[in-house]
Amino acid sequence: MRKVVEKLKIKPEEEKRILLALYRYYLSDITFEKAAEEAKVPLYVFIEYVNDNEFPIVHTDKDVTDGIRKVIRLMKEKGIEVKKLPIPV
């Protein structure tokens, strides 16, 4: 199965927006639907990206921690600066 980035031809700037929106989602700043809207991608693209990269949906505190760690790891892999991200309390 091809990754959604290849399958849907997600551009690097779109992926950056998705990751930033996911970070806000895990901080409980926004809902899942609002995260897709802020990333400026259709909800189905956002869902496919989340599923493809095995991000957890928030049900527990562990999901939040795992999600934030995964977002930061992917951002570093993509060369996106993470130093300016708000730190979860």
HELIX and SHEET records of a PDB file:
HELIX    1   1 VAL A    4  LYS A    7  1                                   4    
HELIX    2   2 PRO A   12  TYR A   26  1                                  15    
HELIX    3   3 PHE A   32  ALA A   39  1                                   8    
HELIX    4   4 LEU A   43  ASP A   52  1                                  10    
HELIX    5   5 ASP A   61  GLU A   77  1                                  17    
END                                                                             
